[in-house]
Amino acid sequence: MLILIRLATALAIFIVLFCALSMGTLILGAGFAGGRAGARASLNHQNSSLAGREAGRKFGREYGPMIFLGSFFVSGILSLVLSFTGILPWCRKPKPPTQI
């Protein structure tokens, strides 16, 4: 029964970590790329906004698959480590009863 609890916990942690890592990395990377491209563009706000959007899209197309693959492996390993090491209270082995 403990193995099922640990596997269910690992699956739940995996889903949360995968979404957080992949989307967070893509958002930060595209934001930085867009900000740098917008800063390099002319002083016209329309041109800098368009340049920033295009740089963000380009970042997602170039690095998206690598980010998703890396997030998949990192979140898989972390979820298994968190659920099988006994860090979480419901994933610990029950203590044997003490005798007096």
N, C-alpha and C positions, 0 to 999 in steps of 0.2 A: 504494500500500500504506500509505503514511503517513496518508492521509486516513481509511482504515478504522480504523487504530489510534487516531487522534484521536477519531473518532466513537464507537468502542467505549468509550474512556476517558471521553468526555463523558457517555455513557449511564450508565456505572457511577457516576460522580461525581454525576450528577443524582439517581439513585435514593437514594444515601446522604444527600445534602444535603436532598432533599425530605422524607425520613422524619425526619431529625434536626431540621430547621427547623419543620416543621408540628407534630410531636408535642411537641417541646420548648416551643414557644410555647403550645400548648394546655395542656400540663401546668403551666407556670409561671403562665399567666393564670388558669386555674381554681383553682390553689392559692392565689394571692393573693386572688381573689374569695371563695373559701371561707373563708380565714383571716380576712378582714375581716368577713364575715357571721357567722362563729362568734364573733368577739370582741365583736360588737355584741349577740349573743343573751344570754339570761339566764345566770346562773351554773350552771344545770342542764346537765350534760354531754350529756345525751341531746338536749336542745333545740338546743344549740350545734352538735352534730355534724350533726344533721338540717338545720339552717340552712346550714351550710357545704357539705354535699353538694348541696343544692338550688341554692345560688349557683354552684357549680362547673358543674352541669348547665346552668344558665341561660347562663353564660358560653360554654360550648361550643355551645349552640344559636344564640346571637346572633352570635358572632364566628367560629365554625368555618368557614363558607364563605369568609369574607374572609381568614382565616389560611391556608387551603389554597390559595386563588388567589394570594395574595402569595408563599407559599412555592414555588409552582409556577414563577412568573416569576423570582424571585430565584435559585432553584437552577438554573433553566435558563440564565440569563445567566452565573452563576458557573461552571457546569460547562463552558460553551463557552469562556469566557475562560481557565480553567485548562488546558484541553486544547489550545487553538489558539495560545496565546502562547509555548509552548515552555518553560514553567516546569518541567514534569515531564520527566525525562530521556528517556523513551521516546517522547515527542511532539516531540522536536527534529529538525530537518533534519540529515542527516549532513554532517559537515564534508568539504569537498573535500580530496583528498590533497595534501600539500605537496610541492613539487618542490625539489630541492636544486640 
